[in-house]
């Protein structure tokens, strides 16, 4: 499980950096749905680091709201999975 989380976080970080590069070069961008899906699938830390290090999407309030919503859903999901002994933290 740890390798899976490391992989998805690394992938999220790379994709945020790639999207920033495409943004600067005025190329076709990676969709916000893709960025948020990677975040939801466990890439929260990689996405957050990508946002901060590449200074990408940090001033777009609508994206930050969606990102926060995804993070909140993850917290709630982890809480209930742990509460009903489906996972252990």
N, C-alpha and C positions, 0 to 999 in steps of 0.2 A: 504494500500500500504506500509506503514511503517513497519508493522509486516512482510510482505513478504520480504522486503529488509533486515531486521534484521535477518530473518531466513536464507536466502540464504548466507549472509555474515558469519554468524556463521557456517553454513555448509561448506562453502569454507575454512574457517580457520581450521576447524577440519580435513577436507580432506587433506589439505596441511600438517598438523601435522602427520596424519596417513601415508601419503606417505613418509614423512621423516623417520618415525619410521621403515617402511618397507624397506626403503633404507639402514638404518643402520644394520638391521637384515638380509639383503640379501634375502628378500622375494619378491614375485611377486608384482610389483609396480602398482600404479594407472596411467593410461595413461595420457600423456600430453594433449590429446584432451579432456579428462574429466576435468582436472584442468582448461583448458582454457574455456571450455563450462560453468563451474560454474562461472568463472570470467565474461564472456560475459553476462550471465543471471542476473547480478546485484551484484555478489559477489566480486567486485573489491577491496573494502576496506578489506574484510576478507582475500582475497587472498594475498594482499600486506602485511598485518600484519602477515599472516602465513609465507610468504617468509622471512620477516625480523626477526621475533621472532624465528622461527625454523631454520633459515639460510638455507633455502631450495630453490634450483634452482637459487640462486642469482649469482652464478658464471658461469651459463650455458648461454652463449650469445645468442644462437639460441632461447632458451625459453624466455629470456628477450625481444628479438625482437618481438616474437609472442605476448607476453603479452602487449608490447607497442602498437602493431597494434590493438589488441582487445580494448585497452583503447581508442585509437584514434577513432575507429569506434563508440564506445559508445558516445564519446564527440560529434562527428558529428551527430549521430542519435538523441541525446538529443537536440542539437541545432536546427535541422530541425523540430522535433516534437514540440518544444517550439515556434519556429518561426511561424508555421502554426496553433498555438493554439490547438494542439492535447493534450498537457500537459501544466501545469503551474508549474513553479518552485518558 
